[in-house]
Amino acid sequence: MKKILMVCEAFGGGVFAYVSQLCNDMCDTFDVYLAYAIRPQTPKNYKEALDKRIHLIEVKNFGHLKNPLADIRLIKELRQIEHAVKPDVIHLHSSIAGGIGRIAFNGKHNTVVYTPHGYSFVLMGKKGSLKMWMYKQMEKILGTRNCITLTCCESEDEVAKTLSKRTAYVETGVNVEDLSASLDGIQPIRNERFTVYTLGRICVQKQPELFNQIAELVPEARFVWIGSGELSDRLTAPNIEITGWKPRKEALAMAKGADVYVLCSLGEAIAMSLIENMFMKKLCLVSNVMGNKSVIKDGINGFLCNKAEDYAARIKEAMKEFPTALPQQAYEDVIHIYNTHEMTRKYIEFYNSICK
């Protein structure tokens, strides 16, 4: 079997879900090694989420990235892992592993792949503009290395092409069987008012000010934000409810009871919450940005929006006559494109094509 070495420092949250699923799905075809870091966000029972066939390697120096000496120790440790494993493919996940890994590995004896899981200079917009500019320049410099940048969708690949000499993409997918099983038996929490909702951390990337503007333009509808975050105070409209973080089962019950899902972020790789809401046949209104515009085709399986007035107009239209054909098409797209079966097939094809 060919060997795949996954390297992941950001082993928590959405990246953890993505990498653990990918590792599990590759075990039947490849000998999978996972070099990872323990973060505060890493689930305590993370080993239970991983196939027993995966070779786990905790990278000790990922936790000490404070000075150049620590970086040198990390590079040395990663090279030692490469020498011991002798992988055919090294797959770096997220920006820290992608940055250090592209320096540590030269790709002479294997193929190096980097998946950014969303470029921060896109996701953060103008916030911390100097820092984001520096990050973009580093991506351009590292993009000249002997490495393939593998993104999660076509529109993220378009950004990657401006930074890297070799790019490709494989669309993110959800495990439809697991999601369907989670949804079965959950009774929707409904409200007599037409309900528009979103889910996630209330932060710069998710543009809470824009969500607030949309709510102000449609005062007759009920708006719900499932989650919490440092910008909660930006949600001031009287028809907005902030629920705080909810257990997954309760969050799914609230989602099932809602009418419209809004994702007004600055950018995404592919948001798992968007794919899940498409599967649940929600009307999805999303910002016309990286990630979202690859998944939602305007007027076919949802709507792309450029400003608050666009969202408001679509919500008011849906309140008068709900466009059932769009959510149905969104569901079909998940069944045929944005699922882990397709993602696994495409990844196997990709890895086999680049193995040296």
VENTA-V194051 format. One record per helix or strand of 2 or more residues. SS is the DSSP state (A for helix, B for strand). FROM is the first residue (numbers start at 1). LEN is the number of residues. If there is no record, write none. Layout:
ss/from/len
SS/FROM/LEN
SS/FROM/LEN
//
This chain:
ss/from/len
B/3/6
A/13/14
B/31/6
A/46/4
B/55/4
A/60/5
A/68/18
B/89/5
A/95/10
B/111/5
A/120/4
A/129/14
B/148/4
A/154/8
B/167/3
A/176/8
B/195/5
A/204/3
A/208/10
B/222/6
A/232/3
B/240/5
A/248/10
B/260/4
A/272/8
B/283/5
A/292/4
B/302/4
A/308/13
A/324/13
A/340/15
//
